[in-house]
Amino acid sequence: AADKIRLIPQDFFAELCEQIIQHLNHNIPGVNTAELCQRIQTSGVEINIGDLAKIANILSFLFSTAARNNLSTDELVTTLGSAGSTLPKHAVQVIRHVWNEQAKAIAVSEDARSMATVGQFVDLKWKLGVAMSSDTCRSLKYPYVTVTLTVADPSGQITDKSFEMTIPQFKNFFRQFKEMASVLETV
């Protein structure tokens, strides 16, 4: 991971650290590594989304562990150095700065730590389409609904999940949402 961190320019690495801290503070649902990876690649750095996601997971673990153990900035930097860390100098400087600024803000409560780790719903998008024809069938005229769910997994990685439904399936889906809404109104 240290070799991949070396590739990331300091400003992008700082932005990644800031987003992770915001996620740990429950200010944002997750870190959009796909968008950040695209911007890093546009700047001329060759890194893939899988490597960036691994780095984000490592940093998330680092910051959450440091918060859980109430480490000071000096203790965190010393721990990074004593662990035989081969982190590049710019990365350690960014971690030091971000932790110095944000350490007190991280809200790692006992309740949050003991909660089951599940993904968090971020957004839902849908569109109606009609399949007009295919290689095997000249006239389909088959309506369908495409739904894209944006979710943040427990580590904070934001991903899109897409699926298609027939109109009857979508009507059932909609009915279930209406049932959920009516139950929530009684709470």
N, C-alpha and C positions, 0 to 999 in steps of 0.2 A: 504494500500500500504506500510505503514511503516513496517509492519510485514514481508512482502515479501522482502523489501529492506534489512532488517536485515539479511536475509538468504544469500544475494549475497556477496561473498568475495570482499574485498576492491579493488583488482586489476581489477576484472571484472566490478565492479561498475564504476571505473575510466575509463575503456575502453568504457563503454556504454556512459558516459558523453562526452568523447572525440569525439565519433562518432556522437553524437547529435550536438555538436558544429560544427563539419565538415559539417554536413548536413545543419545546419542553415547558414553556410558560403557558401553554394552551391559548396563545394569541392567534396562531394560524393552525389549520388542520394538519399540515404536513409540509414537507420540502419538495418542491417541484423540480426533481432532478432532471427530468426530460428537458424542460425549458432552459435550465441552467447549463446543461450539457450542450445544448444547441448553441447557446451564446458563447460558451468557451470554445467550441469547435469553429464558430464564425470568426473568433479572434485569431485563429490559426493554430490552436493547440489540438493535437490529436489525442482524444480521450473518448472512451465509449461510455455509454450510460450505465453499464454494469459496474465498471470500475468506479464511477462517480457515486453510485448507490452504495457500494461497499465502503467508500471513504465516508459518506454521510452516516452510515450505520456505526462505523468506528467512532466518529466524532460525537454522535448522539450517546453512545455508550460511555465515552470519556466524560462528557459534561454531566450526564445523569449520575454517574458513579461519583464524580467529584462533588456534586450537590448533595448526594445522599450522605457522603462522609464529611460534609462541611469543610472542604479543603479551601485554604486561602490561595491566592494567586501564586505566592512563592512555593507553597506546598505542592501545588499542581505542577508547576514547572520543574521543581526538584524531582517529583515522582516521574515525570516524563523523561528526565535526564537519567535517573538511576535505573530505569527499566531497560536501559540499553537502547533507548529509542534512537532511531536513525532519521528522525524527522528533519526536514530541511529547516534552516535557520528562520526563513520567512514564515514558515508554518508555526513554529514555536512562538515567534513574536506576535502573530495574529491570535493564537490561542491565549497567550498572556494578556493581550489587550482586551479581547472579548470577555475573558473570564474576570478580569479586573473591573470592567464596566458592568457586567451583567450577573455576576455570581449571586449577589443578594436578591436578585429579582426572580431567580428560578424557584418556582413553587412546586417542590416535590413533596407533597403531603403524604402522610401515611395512608389516607384513603385512596389517593391516586395510585400509590404503589401497590396496594392490595387489590385494586379493581382488576377484573379480567381484562386481558388485552385483546381488544377487538378493533377492527377497522372503524374509521369514522367516515360517514357520508359527507361528501363535499358538494356535489352538484349532480343534476339529472338533466339530460337533454334527449329529445325525441324528435323523430321526423317520420312523416308518412310517405310511403313510396308505392309505386306500382311496377311490378315486373311485367314488361310488355311482351318479351319473347325470349327464347333461348335457342341453343343449337338444336335441341331435340323437339321443341314445341314452338310453333310460329305465333300462336296467339294465346298468351297466358292471361293477361289483364288481371293479375293476382295482387291485391293490395296487402301491404304489410307495414308494420311499425318497427322502426329501428330505435332502440333505447341505448343510450350511453350513460353509464353511471361513473362518476368520478369519486374515488374513495382514497382515503389515506390509511395505509396499513399501520399497525402499532408502532413501527419504527419511524413513521412519518413520511414514507415514500408515497407520492401521489401517483395513482395509476387509473387508467380508464378501462372499464369493462363494458363491452358492447354485446347486444343480443337482438335478435329479430323475433317478432311475434306476429301471428295471424291476427286478423281483426277480432275473432272470438276470444283469443288468448288475451289480447289487449283489453277487451271489455271486462274480462274476469280480473285482470290486473288492476284496472281502474276501480272496480267494485270493491276489491280488497283494500285499496287505499281509502276509499270512502268509509269502509267499516273501521279502519284504524283511526281516521279523523273523528268519527262519532264517538269512539271509545275514549280518545284523548280529550274530547270536550267534557266528558264526565269526570275526569281526574281533577 
